[in-house]
């Protein structure tokens, strides 16, 4: 008699997705550049960075505020929205995990975070930045809640 046995081999395959982190866009000294006025004009705009948004929320939000950091542990962030930060005072260090580069931003420096950017914020002293983001309000500034001016039309 002949006995046939069959064995089933279970193969486990682990697929490691190649990182899809997106590097930051940094413009050092953006706020220190001279902005010339067109001849005969007393005001102008000076756009210096633009992208097509990749934010998937609909409708998209546009929120602005201030970012404050003091010395302590690094603060990680993984972006699912776009953000721009403009350093007003102090220093803000940003480790870009897509490149391994730590950017040392000081007043006048600008950083743009893309959907997919992953970073760590830190400072050895303190830093303050203005930001604009394509997400809804997360933490309202406690001293500014309800302070929007009540504008009445003069028409």
C-alpha positions as protocol buffer text, in pm:
chain_id: "A"
residue {
  index: 1
  type: UNK
  ca { x: 0 y: 0 z: 0 }
}
residue {
  index: 2
  type: UNK
  ca { x: 110 y: 343 z: -87 }
}
residue {
  index: 3
  type: UNK
  ca { x: 17 y: 638 z: 135 }
}
residue {
  index: 4
  type: UNK
  ca { x: 18 y: 982 z: -8 }
}
residue {
  index: 5
  type: UNK
  ca { x: 37 y: 1274 z: 224 }
}
residue {
  index: 6
  type: UNK
  ca { x: 10 y: 1628 z: 122 }
}
residue {
  index: 7
  type: UNK
  ca { x: 134 y: 1919 z: 323 }
}
residue {
  index: 8
  type: UNK
  ca { x: 24 y: 2275 z: 287 }
}
residue {
  index: 9
  type: UNK
  ca { x: 289 y: 2534 z: 346 }
}
residue {
  index: 10
  type: UNK
  ca { x: 166 y: 2868 z: 472 }
}
residue {
  index: 11
  type: UNK
  ca { x: 381 y: 3152 z: 352 }
}
residue {
  index: 12
  type: UNK
  ca { x: 360 y: 3485 z: 526 }
}
residue {
  index: 13
  type: UNK
  ca { x: 480 y: 3778 z: 324 }
}
residue {
  index: 14
  type: UNK
  ca { x: 534 y: 4114 z: 484 }
}
residue {
  index: 15
  type: UNK
  ca { x: 522 y: 4401 z: 243 }
}
residue {
  index: 16
  type: UNK
  ca { x: 702 y: 4710 z: 361 }
}
residue {
  index: 17
  type: UNK
  ca { x: 571 y: 5019 z: 190 }
}
residue {
  index: 18
  type: UNK
  ca { x: 844 y: 5255 z: 81 }
}
residue {
  index: 19
  type: UNK
  ca { x: 812 y: 5580 z: 270 }
}
residue {
  index: 20
  type: UNK
  ca { x: 591 y: 5836 z: 100 }
}
residue {
  index: 21
  type: UNK
  ca { x: 697 y: 6122 z: 323 }
}
residue {
  index: 22
  type: UNK
  ca { x: 711 y: 6457 z: 146 }
}
residue {
  index: 23
  type: UNK
  ca { x: 1006 y: 6694 z: 211 }
}
residue {
  index: 24
  type: UNK
  ca { x: 934 y: 7044 z: 340 }
}
residue {
  index: 25
  type: UNK
  ca { x: 977 y: 7363 z: 139 }
}
residue {
  index: 26
  type: UNK
  ca { x: 1194 y: 7616 z: 328 }
}
residue {
  index: 27
  type: UNK
  ca { x: 1253 y: 7978 z: 226 }
}
residue {
  index: 28
  type: UNK
  ca { x: 1518 y: 8132 z: 452 }
}
residue {
  index: 29
  type: UNK
  ca { x: 1482 y: 8507 z: 514 }
}
residue {
  index: 30
  type: UNK
  ca { x: 1152 y: 8538 z: 326 }
}
residue {
  index: 31
  type: UNK
  ca { x: 1028 y: 8819 z: 550 }
}
residue {
  index: 32
  type: UNK
  ca { x: 1342 y: 9027 z: 512 }
}
residue {
  index: 33
  type: UNK
  ca { x: 1321 y: 9073 z: 134 }
}
residue {
  index: 34
  type: UNK
  ca { x: 1250 y: 9420 z: -2 }
}
residue {
  index: 35
  type: UNK
  ca { x: 910 y: 9442 z: -175 }
}
residue {
  index: 36
  type: UNK
  ca { x: 915 y: 9710 z: -446 }
}
residue {
  index: 37
  type: UNK
  ca { x: 596 y: 9903 z: -518 }
}
residue {
  index: 38
  type: UNK
  ca { x: 489 y: 9927 z: -882 }
}
residue {
  index: 39
  type: UNK
  ca { x: 535 y: 10278 z: -1019 }
}
residue {
  index: 40
  type: UNK
  ca { x: 239 y: 10499 z: -926 }
}
residue {
  index: 41
  type: UNK
  ca { x: 103 y: 10247 z: -671 }
}
residue {
  index: 42
  type: UNK
  ca { x: 97 y: 10268 z: -292 }
}
residue {
  index: 43
  type: UNK
  ca { x: 28 y: 9899 z: -221 }
}
residue {
  index: 44
  type: UNK
  ca { x: 103 y: 9560 z: -370 }
}
residue {
  index: 45
  type: UNK
  ca { x: 87 y: 9190 z: -291 }
}
residue {
  index: 46
  type: UNK
  ca { x: 398 y: 8977 z: -275 }
}
residue {
  index: 47
  type: UNK
  ca { x: 301 y: 8610 z: -308 }
}
residue {
  index: 48
  type: UNK
  ca { x: 607 y: 8395 z: -261 }
}
residue {
  index: 49
  type: UNK
  ca { x: 481 y: 8036 z: -249 }
}
residue {
  index: 50
  type: UNK
  ca { x: 182 y: 7859 z: -394 }
}
residue {
  index: 51
  type: UNK
  ca { x: 76 y: 7498 z: -444 }
}
residue {
  index: 52
  type: UNK
  ca { x: -234 y: 7311 z: -550 }
}
residue {
  index: 53
  type: UNK
  ca { x: -384 y: 7178 z: -228 }
}
residue {
  index: 54
  type: UNK
  ca { x: -391 y: 6802 z: -175 }
}
residue {
  index: 55
  type: UNK
  ca { x: -615 y: 6825 z: 129 }
}
residue {
  index: 56
  type: UNK
  ca { x: -890 y: 6567 z: 87 }
}
residue {
  index: 57
  type: UNK
  ca { x: -1142 y: 6713 z: 333 }
}
residue {
  index: 58
  type: UNK
  ca { x: -1441 y: 6869 z: 165 }
}
residue {
  index: 59
  type: UNK
  ca { x: -1516 y: 7147 z: 210 }
}
residue {
  index: 60
  type: UNK
  ca { x: -1159 y: 7247 z: 284 }
}
residue {
  index: 61
  type: UNK
  ca { x: -1089 y: 7481 z: 575 }
}
residue {
  index: 62
  type: UNK
  ca { x: -832 y: 7759 z: 592 }
}
residue {
  index: 63
  type: UNK
  ca { x: -726 y: 7834 z: 950 }
}
residue {
  index: 64
  type: UNK
  ca { x: -455 y: 8063 z: 1086 }
}
residue {
  index: 65
  type: UNK
  ca { x: -298 y: 8110 z: 1425 }
}
residue {
  index: 66
  type: UNK
  ca { x: 21 y: 8123 z: 1628 }
}
residue {
  index: 67
  type: UNK
  ca { x: 259 y: 7841 z: 1718 }
}
residue {
  index: 68
  type: UNK
  ca { x: 461 y: 7874 z: 2039 }
}
residue {
  index: 69
  type: UNK
  ca { x: 732 y: 7632 z: 2152 }
}
residue {
  index: 70
  type: UNK
  ca { x: 973 y: 7635 z: 2446 }
}
residue {
  index: 71
  type: UNK
  ca { x: 1266 y: 7407 z: 2533 }
}
residue {
  index: 72
  type: UNK
  ca { x: 1161 y: 7050 z: 2612 }
}
residue {
  index: 73
  type: UNK
  ca { x: 1098 y: 6721 z: 2432 }
}
residue {
  index: 74
  type: UNK
  ca { x: 1056 y: 6729 z: 2054 }
}
residue {
  index: 75
  type: UNK
  ca { x: 698 y: 6753 z: 1926 }
}
residue {
  index: 76
  type: UNK
  ca { x: 620 y: 6512 z: 1638 }
}
residue {
  index: 77
  type: UNK
  ca { x: 373 y: 6596 z: 1361 }
}
residue {
  index: 78
  type: UNK
  ca { x: 256 y: 6395 z: 1057 }
}
residue {
  index: 79
  type: UNK
  ca { x: 69 y: 6614 z: 811 }
}
residue {
  index: 80
  type: UNK
  ca { x: -267 y: 6522 z: 655 }
}
residue {
  index: 81
  type: UNK
  ca { x: -316 y: 6887 z: 553 }
}
residue {
  index: 82
  type: UNK
  ca { x: -97 y: 7171 z: 426 }
}
residue {
  index: 83
  type: UNK
  ca { x: 58 y: 7425 z: 660 }
}
residue {
  index: 84
  type: UNK
  ca { x: 284 y: 7725 z: 629 }
}
residue {
  index: 85
  type: UNK
  ca { x: 479 y: 7863 z: 925 }
}
residue {
  index: 86
  type: UNK
  ca { x: 649 y: 8204 z: 935 }
}
residue {
  index: 87
  type: UNK
  ca { x: 885 y: 8251 z: 1230 }
}
residue {
  index: 88
  type: UNK
  ca { x: 821 y: 8578 z: 1416 }
}
residue {
  index: 89
  type: UNK
  ca { x: 1064 y: 8547 z: 1707 }
}
residue {
  index: 90
  type: UNK
  ca { x: 1313 y: 8309 z: 1866 }
}
residue {
  index: 91
  type: UNK
  ca { x: 1420 y: 7987 z: 1695 }
}
residue {
  index: 92
  type: UNK
  ca { x: 1228 y: 7679 z: 1587 }
}
residue {
  index: 93
  type: UNK
  ca { x: 1415 y: 7363 z: 1486 }
}
residue {
  index: 94
  type: UNK
  ca { x: 1235 y: 7127 z: 1249 }
}
residue {
  index: 95
  type: UNK
  ca { x: 1363 y: 6775 z: 1179 }
}
residue {
  index: 96
  type: UNK
  ca { x: 1231 y: 6674 z: 835 }
}
residue {
  index: 97
  type: UNK
  ca { x: 1197 y: 6295 z: 857 }
}
residue {
  index: 98
  type: UNK
  ca { x: 1183 y: 6265 z: 476 }
}
residue {
  index: 99
  type: UNK
  ca { x: 1540 y: 6395 z: 442 }
}
residue {
  index: 100
  type: UNK
  ca { x: 1690 y: 6365 z: 791 }
}
residue {
  index: 101
  type: UNK
  ca { x: 1775 y: 6737 z: 777 }
}
residue {
  index: 102
  type: UNK
  ca { x: 1714 y: 6960 z: 1078 }
}
residue {
  index: 103
  type: UNK
  ca { x: 1623 y: 7313 z: 968 }
}
residue {
  index: 104
  type: UNK
  ca { x: 1705 y: 7593 z: 1216 }
}
residue {
  index: 105
  type: UNK
  ca { x: 1443 y: 7862 z: 1151 }
}
residue {
  index: 106
  type: UNK
  ca { x: 1477 y: 8216 z: 1288 }
}
residue {
  index: 107
  type: UNK
  ca { x: 1264 y: 8532 z: 1245 }
}
residue {
  index: 108
  type: UNK
  ca { x: 1187 y: 8589 z: 879 }
}
residue {
  index: 109
  type: UNK
  ca { x: 1217 y: 8220 z: 781 }
}
residue {
  index: 110
  type: UNK
  ca { x: 929 y: 8034 z: 620 }
}
residue {
  index: 111
  type: UNK
  ca { x: 845 y: 7662 z: 613 }
}
residue {
  index: 112
  type: UNK
  ca { x: 579 y: 7486 z: 409 }
}
residue {
  index: 113
  type: UNK
  ca { x: 452 y: 7144 z: 519 }
}
residue {
  index: 114
  type: UNK
  ca { x: 294 y: 6926 z: 250 }
}
residue {
  index: 115
  type: UNK
  ca { x: 35 y: 6651 z: 291 }
}
residue {
  index: 116
  type: UNK
  ca { x: 263 y: 6359 z: 382 }
}
residue {
  index: 117
  type: UNK
  ca { x: 531 y: 6565 z: 560 }
}
residue {
  index: 118
  type: UNK
  ca { x: 650 y: 6414 z: 889 }
}
residue {
  index: 119
  type: UNK
  ca { x: 854 y: 6631 z: 1125 }
}
residue {
  index: 120
  type: UNK
  ca { x: 969 y: 6689 z: 1480 }
}
residue {
  index: 121
  type: UNK
  ca { x: 963 y: 7041 z: 1627 }
}
residue {
  index: 122
  type: UNK
  ca { x: 1207 y: 7149 z: 1898 }
}
residue {
  index: 123
  type: UNK
  ca { x: 1397 y: 7451 z: 2028 }
}
residue {
  index: 124
  type: UNK
  ca { x: 1679 y: 7515 z: 2273 }
}
residue {
  index: 125
  type: UNK
  ca { x: 1516 y: 7840 z: 2387 }
}
residue {
  index: 126
  type: UNK
  ca { x: 1173 y: 7940 z: 2255 }
}
residue {
  index: 127
  type: UNK
  ca { x: 1008 y: 8032 z: 1929 }
}
residue {
  index: 128
  type: UNK
  ca { x: 691 y: 8194 z: 1798 }
}
residue {
  index: 129
  type: UNK
  ca { x: 549 y: 8154 z: 1447 }
}
residue {
  index: 130
  type: UNK
  ca { x: 239 y: 8256 z: 1255 }
}
residue {
  index: 131
  type: UNK
  ca { x: 77 y: 7968 z: 1067 }
}
residue {
  index: 132
  type: UNK
  ca { x: -193 y: 7908 z: 809 }
}
residue {
  index: 133
  type: UNK
  ca { x: -334 y: 7558 z: 758 }
}
residue {
  index: 134
  type: UNK
  ca { x: -592 y: 7377 z: 546 }
}
residue {
  index: 135
  type: UNK
  ca { x: -777 y: 7220 z: 840 }
}
residue {
  index: 136
  type: UNK
  ca { x: -1050 y: 7328 z: 1082 }
}
residue {
  index: 137
  type: UNK
  ca { x: -975 y: 7488 z: 1420 }
}
residue {
  index: 138
  type: UNK
  ca { x: -829 y: 7236 z: 1668 }
}
residue {
  index: 139
  type: UNK
  ca { x: -741 y: 7445 z: 1972 }
}
residue {
  index: 140
  type: UNK
  ca { x: -888 y: 7794 z: 1980 }
}
residue {
  index: 141
  type: UNK
  ca { x: -660 y: 8067 z: 2121 }
}
residue {
  index: 142
  type: UNK
  ca { x: -806 y: 8119 z: 2472 }
}
residue {
  index: 143
  type: UNK
  ca { x: -759 y: 8497 z: 2460 }
}
residue {
  index: 144
  type: UNK
  ca { x: -905 y: 8543 z: 2113 }
}
residue {
  index: 145
  type: UNK
  ca { x: -1227 y: 8337 z: 2124 }
}
residue {
  index: 146
  type: UNK
  ca { x: -1520 y: 8559 z: 2029 }
}
residue {
  index: 147
  type: UNK
  ca { x: -1303 y: 8861 z: 1953 }
}
residue {
  index: 148
  type: UNK
  ca { x: -1388 y: 8883 z: 1584 }
}
residue {
  index: 149
  type: UNK
  ca { x: -1515 y: 9232 z: 1507 }
}
residue {
  index: 150
  type: UNK
  ca { x: -1886 y: 9263 z: 1441 }
}
residue {
  index: 151
  type: UNK
  ca { x: -1882 y: 9428 z: 1101 }
}
residue {
  index: 152
  type: UNK
  ca { x: -2197 y: 9606 z: 991 }
}
residue {
  index: 153
  type: UNK
  ca { x: -2241 y: 9713 z: 631 }
}
residue {
  index: 154
  type: UNK
  ca { x: -2248 y: 10086 z: 561 }
}
residue {
  index: 155
  type: UNK
  ca { x: -2462 y: 10025 z: 253 }
}
